[in-house]
Amino acid sequence: MAFQGKKLINDPNDVVTEFIEGLVETYPGLQYLDGFPEVKVVIRADALGTTYDKVAVISGGGSGHEPAHAGYVGEGMLTAAICGDVFASPSVDSILAGIRAVTGPMGCLLIVKNYTGDRLNFGLAAEQARSEGYKIETVIVGDDCALPPPRGIAGRRGLAGTVLVHKVAGAAAAAGLALADVASEAQRASEMVGTMGVALSVCTLPGQVTSDRLGPGKMELGLGIHGEAGAAVADLQPVDVVVSHVLSQILSLETNYVPITRGNRVVLMINGLGATPVMELMIAAGKIVPKLQLEFGLAVERVYTGSFMTSLDMAGFSISIMKADQTLLQRLDAPTKAPHWPVGSAGNRPPAKIPVPLPPSRSTKSEESLSRPLQLSEQGRILEAAIEAAVNAVIGMRDSLNDWDSKVGDGDCGSTMYRGATAILDDMKKYYPLNDAAETVNEIGSSVRRAMGGTSGVLYNIFCKAAYAKLKANSDSAVTAKQWAEALEAAIAAVSKYGGASAGYRTLLDALIPASAVLKERLTAGDDSCTSFLLSSEAASAGAESTKDMPAQAGRSSYVSAAILATVPDPGAMAAAAWYRAAALAVKAKYEKA
């Protein structure tokens, strides 16, 4: 049965911005950046990046989980929260705006829930911020204990346990710790917590029709926070039975998701999912604590009960259990003005909004550095030829890539790559400072980010930003073959870090990783740069072809049967091998003419 959910809202498209406006009117210690609707960032009114002398702690994600994440902005907890649309990862521009607004010389820690969109967008923002001179560390939280250890790279989802990590990190930052130490405490806290959820209903998105897939008398076990289906549907049971099952899952010695054993001290969080009465949450708390003490032999040091990370109007709750020691308890007990921890804030009301800060790079670059040089150097001519050959190779493969992708993905790989390639070709004629290799690579990333979209666009932008940062570290104007090899290696490492894939996962990295290895090997052996580049391009082509024999462990292909996968190579890997090979041949041709 489908039904239209009732909501006290105006335009469904405005719910996030109007929520933020109401939040800052309610809590005078909060402000928002004046960038609606693209930039939706809540910050501490007393923490401006130019003067802030502590580590900034930033988190965020899709909206619809209130009070997370904006309700945890305040002294002693988050410095800023980045708000995406409902259940959608925030944009890179929003994340960067938040970083620039509150990050001072001590640096910034990004706390990211383990969802692909959040990892990629926060990862790209981190790379961009580093290239602008900010000190950035990232902690990924995956506290889900509902499913057995997963195949592939998706991993454990970030759930309500993330809020406890926010508190630990915020208290460590407020104590004046250095960035590395704040990140270390947050990472350790993330490894100590496990969460599992139970739902009695499906949430209703603003303006959407929702189907009650559960029906009467049913409950869902092991769900996420975005309305997705849980691990299992079962008959509704008394809360005693439900909490016993959830505790057994979280504390299972077989999965070993959390390092908790008898005699340990723990912290407990019972989190309402949005439509669960306080009465029911308190009933659950009253049953869980004695079970942890008597059945599992644990010392329950703190109990937090309420709605901390919701899923709109979903009925149900999640349980989080965190292993605790004295240091962690001190962080949780430390004072905070974050309005939903649940200590309220006080003080004079500052202006509700402040301007979005501009990127330092744009304000300091000259017009000349952002335009094509009147005369190209030898390096500039070679770089131009390589770029032109690479993008034309991708443009020529559009139909083949789409055909392969229609069998193993969603059929748009060629069209997506085509958009990026044509944008690079157009922008190169106007904007690329080709005599400056590092800045040219950076501008390629900007072209891709603007035109390409999707996961491929974010991955290639991360690739370019990481390569740019490596090349920028070189003080010489000319870039050597060894420095190009190091930039390629850094770019691959960044894509692997934020995308989660590595060799053998059936992705573009299966072309680029062998290419990088051969390039480094041949240069070290003393081969000239052209020969090394060509040999490495052959390795890229061979690596791409070998993806036919690989099981998919990333992206949409991971849902496709092995029989179908064996008929075609991975389109992303083939595209990477094609542009890499074309660039190598173009460089060789240029050197032969010289």
VEXKEDREN-763577 format. One record per residue (C-alpha): residue in one letter; x, z, y. Coordinates in steps of 0.5 Angstrom, whole numbers, padded with zeros to 4 digits, always signed. Layout:
N
aXZY;...
***
This chain:
594
m+0000+0000+0000;a+0003-0002+0007;f+0001+0002+0013;q+0003+0002+0021;g+0006+0008+0022;k+0004+0012+0029;k+0009+0013+0034;l+0009+0016+0041;i+0013+0011+0044;n+0013+0005+0049;d+0017-0001+0047;p+0020+0000+0040;n+0026-0004+0043;d+0027+0002+0048;v+0027+0008+0044;v+0034+0009+0043;t+0035+0008+0051;e+0029+0012+0053;f+0031+0018+0048;i+0038+0018+0051;e+0035+0019+0058;g+0031+0025+0056;l+0037+0028+0052;v+0041+0028+0059;e+0035+0031+0063;t+0034+0036+0058;y+0041+0038+0057;p+0045+0039+0064;g+0052+0039+0060;l+0051+0031+0058;q+0051+0025+0061;y+0051+0017+0059;l+0055+0011+0061;d+0051+0007+0065;g+0051+0000+0061;f+0044+0000+0058;p+0042-0003+0053;e+0049-0006+0051;v+0053+0001+0052;k+0049+0007+0049;v+0054+0013+0050;v+0053+0020+0051;i+0059+0024+0054;r+0061+0031+0056;a+0060+0032+0063;d+0066+0036+0064;a+0071+0031+0060;l+0073+0025+0064;g+0079+0021+0060;t+0083+0021+0066;t+0084+0029+0067;y+0081+0031+0060;d+0087+0035+0057;k+0085+0036+0050;v+0084+0031+0044;a+0077+0027+0045;v+0073+0028+0038;i+0068+0022+0038;s+0063+0020+0033;g+0057+0016+0032;g+0053+0011+0028;g+0046+0008+0028;s+0040+0012+0032;g+0034+0015+0028;h+0038+0021+0025;e+0037+0026+0031;p+0040+0031+0033;a+0046+0027+0030;h+0050+0025+0033;a+0048+0026+0041;g+0046+0033+0040;y+0053+0035+0038;v+0056+0033+0044;g+0059+0039+0048;e+0065+0043+0049;g+0067+0046+0042;m+0064+0040+0038;l+0064+0032+0040;t+0067+0029+0046;a+0062+0023+0046;a+0057+0020+0041;i+0056+0013+0040;c+0049+0011+0039;g+0047+0004+0035;d+0040+0001+0035;v+0036+0005+0030;f+0040+0005+0023;a+0045+0000+0026;s+0052+0001+0027;p+0054+0001+0034;s+0057-0005+0038;v+0065-0005+0039;d+0064-0005+0046;s+0060+0001+0046;i+0065+0005+0042;l+0071+0002+0046;a+0067+0005+0053;g+0066+0012+0050;i+0074+0012+0048;r+0076+0010+0055;a+0071+0014+0058;v+0073+0021+0055;t+0080+0020+0052;g+0086+0023+0056;p+0094+0023+0054;m+0092+0028+0048;g+0089+0022+0044;c+0082+0021+0041;l+0080+0022+0034;l+0074+0018+0031;i+0070+0021+0026;v+0066+0015+0022;k+0061+0016+0016;n+0063+0011+0010;y+0058+0005+0012;t+0061-0002+0012;g+0059-0003+0019;d+0061+0003+0022;r+0068+0003+0018;l+0069-0004+0021;n+0066-0003+0028;f+0070+0003+0029;g+0076+0000+0026;l+0076-0006+0031;a+0075-0001+0037;a+0081+0003+0034;e+0085-0003+0034;q+0083-0005+0041;a+0084+0002+0044;r+0091+0002+0041;s+0093-0004+0044;e+0091-0001+0051;g+0095+0005+0050;y+0091+0010+0047;k+0093+0015+0041;i+0087+0014+0036;e+0086+0017+0029;t+0080+0016+0024;v+0077+0020+0019;i+0072+0017+0014;v+0067+0022+0011;g+0064+0020+0005;d+0060+0026+0002;d+0055+0023-0002;c+0054+0026-0009;a+0048+0022-0012;l+0051+0017-0015;p+0057+0016-0021;p+0064+0014-0018;p+0062+0007-0016;r+0065+0000-0018;g+0068-0004-0012;i+0070-0001-0005;a+0063+0001-0002;g+0064+0009-0004;r+0061+0015-0002;r+0056+0015+0003;g+0057+0019+0010;l+0051+0024+0010;a+0049+0031+0013;g+0056+0034+0011;t+0059+0030+0017;v+0056+0035+0022;l+0060+0040+0019;v+0066+0036+0020;h+0064+0035+0027;k+0064+0042+0028;v+0071+0043+0025;a+0074+0038+0029;g+0071+0040+0035;a+0073+0047+0035;a+0081+0045+0033;a+0081+0040+0039;a+0078+0046+0043;a+0084+0050+0041;g+0089+0045+0044;l+0091+0043+0037;a+0095+0036+0037;l+0092+0030+0035;a+0095+0029+0028;d+0093+0037+0027;v+0086+0036+0029;a+0085+0029+0024;s+0088+0033+0019;e+0083+0039+0019;a+0078+0034+0020;q+0080+0030+0014;r+0081+0036+0010;a+0074+0039+0011;s+0071+0032+0009;e+0074+0033+0003;m+0071+0039+0002;v+0064+0038+0002;g+0059+0034-0002;t+0051+0033+0000;m+0045+0030-0004;g+0038+0028-0001;v+0031+0029-0004;a+0025+0025-0001;l+0018+0026-0001;s+0016+0020+0003;v+0019+0013+0006;c+0021+0013+0013;t+0017+0009+0018;l+0022+0005+0023;p+0019+0004+0030;g+0014-0002+0031;q+0015-0003+0023;v+0010-0004+0018;t+0012+0001+0012;s+0011+0001+0005;d+0010+0007+0001;r+0014+0005-0005;l+0014+0012-0008;g+0006+0013-0008;p+0003+0020-0010;g+0006+0025-0014;k+0013+0022-0014;m+0020+0024-0011;e+0026+0020-0010;l+0033+0023-0011;g+0040+0021-0009;l+0038+0017-0003;g+0042+0015+0004;i+0039+0016+0011;h+0037+0009+0012;g+0031+0009+0008;e+0034+0006+0003;a+0032+0007-0005;g+0035+0013-0008;a+0038+0013-0015;a+0032+0015-0018;v+0025+0016-0018;a+0021+0022-0021;d+0015+0026-0022;l+0014+0031-0016;q+0017+0038-0018;p+0017+0045-0016;v+0023+0047-0011;d+0026+0051-0016;v+0027+0045-0021;v+0029+0040-0015;v+0035+0045-0012;s+0037+0046-0019;h+0038+0039-0020;v+0041+0038-0014;l+0046+0043-0014;s+0048+0041-0021;q+0050+0034-0019;i+0054+0036-0013;l+0058+0041-0017;s+0059+0037-0023;l+0065+0038-0026;e+0065+0031-0029;t+0065+0027-0023;n+0069+0032-0019;y+0066+0030-0012;v+0068+0037-0009;p+0074+0041-0011;i+0069+0048-0012;t+0070+0052-0018;r+0067+0059-0020;g+0070+0065-0015;n+0070+0060-0009;r+0068+0061-0002;v+0063+0056+0001;v+0058+0054+0006;l+0051+0052+0005;m+0047+0047+0010;i+0040+0045+0008;n+0038+0039+0012;g+0031+0037+0014;l+0030+0029+0014;g+0025+0029+0020;a+0018+0031+0017;t+0020+0037+0013;p+0017+0044+0016;v+0021+0049+0017;m+0017+0053+0012;e+0019+0049+0006;l+0027+0049+0009;m+0027+0056+0009;i+0024+0056+0002;a+0029+0052-0001;a+0035+0056+0003;g+0032+0062-0001;k+0032+0059-0007;i+0039+0056-0007;v+0043+0062-0004;p+0042+0066-0011;k+0043+0060-0015;l+0050+0059-0012;q+0052+0066-0013;l+0049+0068-0020;e+0049+0061-0023;f+0055+0058-0020;g+0059+0064-0019;l+0060+0062-0011;a+0061+0067-0005;v+0056+0064+0000;e+0059+0065+0007;r+0055+0062+0012;v+0048+0058+0011;y+0045+0053+0016;t+0038+0051+0016;g+0035+0046+0020;s+0034+0039+0022;f+0042+0037+0023;m+0042+0029+0021;t+0035+0026+0020;s+0032+0020+0017;l+0027+0019+0023;d+0020+0022+0020;m+0022+0022+0012;a+0020+0028+0009;g+0025+0031+0004;f+0032+0035+0005;s+0039+0034+0003;i+0044+0040+0001;s+0051+0040+0003;i+0056+0045+0000;m+0063+0046+0003;k+0069+0050+0000;a+0071+0054+0005;d+0077+0059+0007;q+0078+0063+0013;t+0081+0058+0018;l+0075+0053+0016;l+0070+0059+0018;q+0074+0060+0024;r+0072+0053+0026;l+0065+0054+0024;d+0064+0060+0028;a+0068+0058+0034;p+0064+0058+0041;t+0060+0051+0042;k+0056+0048+0048;a+0053+0043+0043;p+0046+0043+0044;h+0044+0043+0037;w+0049+0047+0033;p+0044+0050+0036;v+0047+0054+0042;g+0044+0051+0048;s+0049+0050+0054;a+0048+0052+0061;g+0051+0050+0068;n+0050+0046+0074;r+0047+0039+0073;p+0052+0033+0074;p+0049+0026+0076;a+0045+0024+0069;k+0050+0017+0069;i+0056+0015+0071;p+0059+0008+0071;v+0062+0004+0064;p+0070+0004+0065;l+0073-0002+0065;p+0079-0004+0060;p+0085-0003+0063;s+0088-0009+0060;r+0083-0014+0064;s+0084-0010+0071;t+0092-0011+0070;k+0092-0018+0067;s+0094-0023+0073;e+0090-0030+0073;e+0096-0033+0071;s+0097-0029+0064;l+0089-0031+0062;s+0090-0039+0063;r+0093-0044+0060;p+0101-0045+0063;l+0102-0052+0067;q+0108-0053+0062;l+0109-0051+0055;s+0115-0048+0052;e+0118-0050+0046;q+0115-0044+0042;g+0108-0046+0046;r+0108-0053+0044;i+0109-0051+0036;l+0104-0045+0037;e+0099-0050+0040;a+0100-0055+0034;a+0099-0049+0029;i+0093-0047+0032;e+0090-0054+0033;a+0092-0056+0026;a+0089-0049+0023;v+0082-0049+0026;n+0081-0057+0025;a+0082-0055+0017;v+0077-0050+0018;i+0072-0055+0021;g+0073-0060+0016;m+0071-0055+0011;r+0065-0053+0013;d+0060-0056+0008;s+0065-0054+0002;l+0065-0047+0004;n+0057-0047+0005;d+0057-0050-0002;w+0061-0045-0005;d+0058-0039-0001;s+0051-0041-0003;k+0053-0039-0010;v+0056-0033-0009;g+0054-0030-0002;d+0049-0032+0003;g+0051-0039+0004;d+0053-0039+0011;c+0061-0038+0011;g+0063-0045+0013;s+0058-0045+0019;t+0061-0038+0021;m+0068-0040+0020;y+0066-0047+0024;r+0063-0043+0030;g+0070-0039+0030;a+0074-0045+0030;t+0071-0049+0035;a+0071-0043+0040;i+0078-0042+0039;l+0079-0050+0040;d+0075-0050+0046;d+0078-0043+0049;m+0085-0046+0048;k+0085-0051+0052;k+0083-0047+0058;y+0085-0039+0057;y+0090-0039+0052;p+0097-0037+0055;l+0101-0041+0049;n+0108-0039+0052;d+0106-0032+0050;a+0105-0031+0043;a+0102-0024+0043;e+0097-0025+0048;t+0095-0032+0045;v+0094-0028+0038;n+0090-0023+0042;e+0086-0028+0046;i+0084-0032+0039;g+0081-0025+0037;s+0077-0025+0043;s+0074-0032+0042;v+0073-0030+0034;r+0069-0024+0037;r+0065-0027+0042;a+0063-0033+0037;m+0064-0032+0030;g+0059-0025+0029;g+0058-0022+0022;t+0063-0019+0017;s+0068-0025+0018;g+0068-0024+0025;v+0070-0017+0025;l+0075-0018+0020;y+0079-0023+0023;n+0078-0020+0030;i+0081-0014+0027;f+0087-0018+0024;c+0088-0021+0031;k+0088-0014+0034;a+0093-0011+0029;a+0098-0017+0029;y+0098-0017+0037;a+0100-0010+0037;k+0106-0011+0032;l+0108-0017+0037;k+0107-0014+0043;a+0112-0008+0041;n+0117-0014+0041;s+0120-0014+0048;d+0123-0021+0047;s+0119-0027+0050;a+0121-0031+0044;v+0118-0029+0037;t+0122-0030+0031;a+0120-0032+0024;k+0121-0025+0022;q+0117-0022+0027;w+0111-0027+0025;a+0112-0024+0018;e+0112-0017+0020;a+0105-0018+0025;l+0102-0022+0019;e+0104-0016+0014;a+0101-0011+0020;a+0094-0015+0020;i+0093-0015+0013;a+0094-0008+0012;a+0089-0007+0018;v+0084-0011+0015;s+0085-0008+0008;k+0084-0001+0011;y+0078-0002+0015;g+0075-0007+0010;g+0077-0003+0004;a+0079-0009+0000;s+0086-0010-0003;a+0089-0015-0008;g+0084-0017-0013;y+0078-0016-0010;r+0076-0023-0009;t+0077-0023-0001;l+0081-0027+0004;l+0086-0022+0002;d+0087-0025-0004;a+0090-0031-0001;l+0094-0028+0005;i+0097-0022+0001;p+0101-0027-0004;a+0103-0031+0003;s+0106-0025+0006;a+0110-0023+0000;v+0113-0030-0001;l+0114-0031+0007;k+0118-0024+0007;e+0122-0025+0000;r+0124-0032+0003;l+0126-0030+0010;t+0130-0024+0007;a+0133-0029+0002;g+0136-0033+0008;d+0131-0039+0007;d+0130-0043+0014;s+0123-0041+0017;c+0120-0048+0016;t+0121-0047+0008;s+0119-0040+0008;f+0113-0042+0012;l+0111-0048+0007;l+0113-0044+0001;s+0108-0038+0003;s+0103-0043+0004;e+0103-0045-0003;a+0102-0038-0005;a+0096-0037-0001;s+0093-0043-0004;a+0094-0041-0011;g+0092-0034-0009;a+0085-0037-0007;e+0084-0041-0013;s+0086-0035-0017;t+0079-0032-0014;k+0075-0036-0019;d+0078-0031-0025;m+0077-0025-0021;p+0071-0020-0021;a+0068-0019-0014;q+0069-0012-0011;a+0067-0013-0004;g+0061-0016+0000;r+0055-0020-0003;s+0059-0023-0008;s+0059-0016-0012;y+0052-0017-0014;v+0053-0024-0017;s+0054-0025-0024;a+0061-0026-0027;a+0059-0033-0030;i+0057-0035-0023;l+0063-0033-0020;a+0067-0036-0025;t+0065-0043-0023;v+0067-0043-0015;p+0073-0039-0012;d+0072-0034-0006;p+0070-0038+0000;g+0073-0033+0005;a+0080-0034+0001;m+0079-0041+0001;a+0078-0042+0008;a+0084-0037+0010;a+0089-0041+0005;a+0087-0048+0009;w+0088-0045+0016;y+0095-0042+0013;r+0097-0048+0010;a+0095-0053+0016;a+0099-0049+0020;a+0105-0049+0016;l+0105-0056+0015;a+0104-0057+0023;v+0110-0053+0024;k+0114-0057+0020;a+0112-0063+0023;k+0114-0061+0030;y+0121-0058+0028;e+0122-0065+0024;k+0120-0069+0031;a+0125-0064+0035;
***
